[in-house]
Amino acid sequence: MTDAVVFDVQRFSLHDGPGIRTTVFLKGCPMFCRWCQNPEGKDDGIRLRLFDNLCARCGACVAVCPHGALSRGGRGLPEVEADLCRTCGVCVERCDRGALALDGMRLTVEALLDDVLRDREFFETSGGGVTFSGGEPLAQAEFVAEAVQRLRRENVHTAVETSLAVPWENILRVLPHIGLFLVDLKTADLDRHRELTGVDGREARANFARLAGALSGTGRLVVRFTLVPGISGEGEVGDMARFVASVDPALELELMNFNPLAASKYRRLGVEDYEFADCVSGFTEEEMERFNAAVREARAKAACANVH
Amino acid sequence: MTEECLIDDIARLTMRPRIGRLRDAMVEEPRYMSLEQALIVTEVYKRNESDPVPVKRAKALAAALRRLEIAIHPEELLVGNRTAGVRGGVVFPEAGISWIDREIETLPTRPQDAFSVKPGDVGLFRREILPYWKGKSLEDVIRREAGGTVDAIARVVKVNQKDHAQGHICPDAAKWIRLGPAGLAREARAAKAATRDPAKAQFYDCAVMVLEAASDFMRRYADLALSMAAERPDCRESLQKAAANCRALAERGAETFHEALQAMWFLFVILHMESNASSFSPGRADQYLYPHFARDIASGRLTVDDALELCEAAWVKFNQIVYMRNAHSASFFAGFPIGFNIAVGGQTRDGLDATNELSYLFLKCQEHLALPQPNLSARLHAGSPERFVLECARVIGKGGGMPQVFNDESIIPALKRQGVEDGDARDYAVVGCVELTTQGNNLGWSDAAMFNLVKALELALNDGVCLLDGERIGPATGSLGAFERYEDVEAAFTAQIDYFFDRMIEACVKVEEIHQRLLPSAFLSTVVDDCLRDGVDVTAGGAKYNLSGIQVIQAANIADCLAALRKLVFEKKTIDRRELLEALRRDFAGSEGLRQRLLNKAPKYGNDVEWVDLIANKWVTYFSDKLERLVNYRGGRYHSGLYTVSAHVPMGANVGATPDGRKTREPLADGGMSAVYGRDLKGPTALLRSVSRVDSARGSNGTLLNMKFLPRVFATEEGIRKFAALLRSFVKLRINHVQFNVVDREELLAAQEHPDRYRGLTIRVAGYTAYFTELAHDLQNEIIARTSHGEL
C-alpha cells in the first residue's frame, strides 16, 4: 500500500480550486523559496515539535520517552535528540497540554480517502473536491497518482498545486488523472531563480511548457504567481505575464498576494531568521490593482504581437 | 411583466430617503417605561370587579384601544403603536407586578435593556397600580401556587411564562387581512346566535367587544391622520392615504397591498396590547400578502419601488414595539428580541416551491435596513431556486445576521411526527427566534421550560449535591468516586434527569392552568383557528394544535463531558475518578494538568467524530422520548427544542466545573447545536456533519446553530456561490437551522471600545439580531470568543 507523509488535511478550503475543497498538504519540497509560506512542508521527514508557549515544563515527556531522546534543557523545556527520536508519539500522547506534536503523519491512500471523503456532500453541492498541495505534492507522485485515481472513481474532482520542479515522469504519472493543475511559477527571472528558490529554474520551465502543450484548450491548467514584498515589482509581473502568454496565449495568470500569517508559523517552528518575519501585511488593494494592470497590459501587447 | 423581470428590478432598487428619516427618528428616540395602559386596565378591573375574568380582560383591552394616547410621525406610510412614543416598556400588571416593584428604580441603570423612567412614575406605580394587583397578577399567583416546585428545581429547570401572557404565536394574519375586525365580529355574532352554551356565548361576546374596539382604534388613527394632514401640507398626501386606509380597514378587509400591510401591522399592535408578550410573529408574509401585491402590480396601481417603500415602512414599524423583561430574563433574552419573525421562501401547502417576488423584496428590506426586527428567516428546500439561495447568501454576507436559514427537508417531517397534518407542516413558520410552528392554528407554548442537562450531570457525579454551595438538591444517586463503570455514570445521570423532569412537568401544568384562569385572550382567540369556530379561548385549548416545547440544554457540553469520562476515566484509565471528582469540587485548583488532559486528550463534539456526536444524540433522544409520552394541560403534546437563545451564559453561571475541562460558572456552548466555542477546530463542514448526527426530528420545537464567518468569504461572486453551496449541503444534511455572523473580530473589539461609532452594528446573539453596543459587556466578550470560519 502506497503511503505518504502528510502535514495537514484542511477542510473547507475556498482558494485551491473550484467549489468547497479539502486540501491535503504533503511534506517535502525540492525548493527552498525564501518566502515559503508553508515551512512545515519543506522537509519530508516527520519531526517532533515543541510549542514552548504551551509547555508547563513538567518533564512528563522526558520521563516517558522509551528511546531516551528527550532531556530537560534550558528553562526546563524538553530538548530532542533528533538522532534518537523515532517519532513514536508516546510523549505526544502523554503531554496534557498538547505542547508536543509530530509535524506530519504517515498516511496510506486508504486512510487518506476515508478522511477526505467525509466532505463528499459539500463537494457535490459546490462542484468542489480534493486538492493536493505541500510541500511539493508531485515529489510523491506515486501516492498522488493512486489517490487521484481512486477519487476519480468516487466522482470527486481533483487538483494539484505544484511548482513543477520535479522530473517530468512524475508529472506524466498524474497527468491523465488530475482535474486541474494549479501551477505556481516562482519568478520570471531565470538568473535569479536559484538565488530565490534554491534550485535552477530550467526544469520547472521546461515542464511547464510541455504541460501547457499537453493541456492546451482543456481548461485544466491555471498559472499562479505569488507576489512577495521587496522582491516582486511591476516589471517582473509584466515579464511573467509575457512568458506565460508566449507559452500559450489562452492561459490566464492569477496573481496571489503574499500571506503575512506565515511569519507566525516560523516563530512556532523556532526559526528565527525568516526574512519576512516583520512583514505584517501583503500588498494593498491598490498595489494589487497595479500589478493586475501590468498583467493586462503585457497580455494585450503579446496578443498584438501574435496578430502581427 | 414576468416574475424574473420583476426580480431583476428588485435587485436594482434603492432605499428612499423617507425610510432613512423614519428609521433615524426611531433609533434616536429614548426608551421609556410606560404606565398608561396599566392605569387604564387597573381602573377597568376595579370598576368591574364582579365580572368574570374573560369579560374584565376584554373590557380592559377595549378601553385601552379607545383611550390610549396615539401618535403619528408625519412621514409615516403605516401607522399605529401601543404607546405614543416608540419602543416603550409597557407595564402590564395583569401578568407581572412584583418584579417591577423590585426593579423599578434600577430600570434606567441595569446592564441589559435599560429603560428611562419619567419623574413621578415610580410614585404613580406604587400608589395607583401596585396595591390593586399585589397578589392578583399572574406572577404572584404562580409564585403562591407553584413557587415551591419552581424554586426547588430552579437550578436545573427554568420554568418560563411566569410573569407575562403567552406569546410565541403565529396568528392567522391572512384571515385578519381578508375579513378585518368587522368581518371577524360578524362571524362571532353569527356563532353566538347558533350556540346555547352560556360559556361559549360569553366567549363570543368578549370577541365582539374587542373587535369593535379594534375598529374604533383604527378610526382614531384615521381621524388623527386627517387632522395632521390639514396642518402638514408637505405630508398631506401620505397622511390622507393613511387616513383612508385606516377608515376602510375599520369596516372591511384589505383590498390593496398598502391596506394589507397596514392591516397586518394593526393586528400585531393589538395583540401586543392584549398580551404584552414576546413573539407574535407575522410568519409567511411573502405568501399571504402576495395576492394583494400581484393584483396591484398587474393593475398598475403599484410599482415595485412603491412596494419596497411600503415594506420598508413596515420593517421600521416592527422595531417600534419592544418588550420589557425583568433583569434576570433580560440576561437570558438580551437585546429586545420581540420576535417579529417573518419566514420567506420554502414550500407551498402542496409541496411546490413558494418563493415569489415578495421573498426577494423582503430580503432587500433586510439588506437596506439591517435593523434587529423583523427577525427574517429564509426557508430552503431541495427545490429552492438557485437565485433565491444566492440572494440569501449575498444578504447574509452583508453582516446583519439575517436571514437565518431553516430547512424544510428536516423540519416538515419533524412536525409531522408531532401529529401535524401534511399541509400545515409544509406551511410552517417560525416564531420568536427559532421556534417552529404551524401558521394561524397553534398555541405552541414553545418556551415552557429550559432543562439544564449539564447541571443534572453535575448532580449525577456528585451524589445529588450542588458543586457551587454543597447543598443537596437532587436525589442521592452515588458519586463518581464510586462508579466503577461508565454505565454507572449513565444510570445516575438518568436518575437525576427523571427526578427533575417529573417536577418540571408538574410546574408546567400549573403554569398553564393559571394562565387559563387569569389571562384568557379574546382577541388572540379570534385569529387562532379553531377558537372562533368552537367558542373556546386559546388558553383553554381552543387552537387546532396545542403543543408545548421544552428546551434541552446543552447537547455539546454533555457530549464533551461524557466523552472525556468514557475515554479517559473508564477506557484508558489515564484519569482517576476520585481525583477527578475532587478536582471538580475544587474547580480544578491545583489540577491544571488534569484539566488540560480533559481538554486536549478527549475528542470534542463539533469535529466530525461520530461516537462523540452520538452521545449528544443519545441524551437528547432520551429526554425527548420522555416528553413525547406526555399530554399537556390543553390536551396537546410536549416536544423538545435545542436552543438557548442567550441563556447559555446565565445557565452556565449556575453549573460547577465539568469533566470536559470547563471551569465553574463558565458559559455553556452557545446556540443549542453549536460546539463549545473554541473547540470545533476542523472547520464548518466538520461542524455541520457533527450537528447532523443529532436527530433533527427531536428538535421539532426549534434548534439553533450559530456559525461565524469572516466577511472575506463573501468578497467575490465566487465566494458567494461557495457559501450558497454550503447552504445546499446544510439542506442535504437535514439540519433544522443555521444562522451566521459575518464580522471581523477587530471590528467587534473596536465596537466594544467605541460603542458610539458602532451604534448601527447588528450581530447575531442567538436566534435574533440585536445592536451589539446594547449588549452587556460579558455577552460581547462571549461573541468575540466564538470560533469564526473562513480562511486567512
Contacts between the chains, C-beta under 8 A, distances in Angstrom:
chain1	res1	chain2	res2	distance
A	10	B	683	7.4
A	11	B	682	5.9
A	11	B	683	4.6
A	11	B	685	4.9
A	11	B	686	5.9
A	12	B	683	4.0
A	12	B	684	5.3
A	12	B	685	5.0
A	12	B	789	6.9
A	12	B	791	7.8
A	13	B	791	6.7
A	14	B	713	6.8
A	14	B	719	6.6
A	14	B	722	5.6
A	14	B	790	7.7
A	14	B	791	5.8
A	15	B	791	6.3
A	19	B	722	6.4
A	19	B	725	6.5
A	20	B	685	7.0
A	20	B	722	5.7
A	20	B	725	6.0
A	20	B	726	6.5
A	20	B	729	7.8
A	56	B	592	7.6
A	56	B	593	6.7
A	56	B	596	7.8
A	58	B	593	6.6
A	93	B	601	7.9
A	96	B	593	4.9
A	96	B	594	7.5
A	96	B	596	4.1
A	96	B	597	4.1
A	96	B	600	6.3
A	96	B	601	6.8
A	97	B	593	7.7
A	97	B	596	4.5
A	97	B	600	6.3
A	98	B	596	7.6
A	98	B	600	4.4
A	118	B	608	6.0
A	118	B	685	7.7
A	118	B	686	7.5
A	118	B	689	6.6
A	119	B	685	4.8
A	119	B	689	7.9
A	121	B	689	7.9
A	121	B	729	5.0
A	121	B	732	5.7
A	121	B	733	6.4
A	122	B	685	5.0
A	122	B	725	7.1
A	122	B	726	6.8
A	122	B	729	4.8
A	124	B	729	7.9
A	125	B	725	4.5
A	125	B	726	7.6
A	125	B	728	3.9
A	125	B	729	4.6
A	125	B	732	6.7
A	126	B	721	7.7
A	126	B	722	5.7
A	126	B	725	3.2
A	126	B	726	7.2
A	126	B	728	7.7
A	126	B	729	7.5
A	127	B	725	7.4
A	128	B	722	7.8
A	128	B	725	7.5
A	259	B	792	7.4
A	261	B	792	5.5
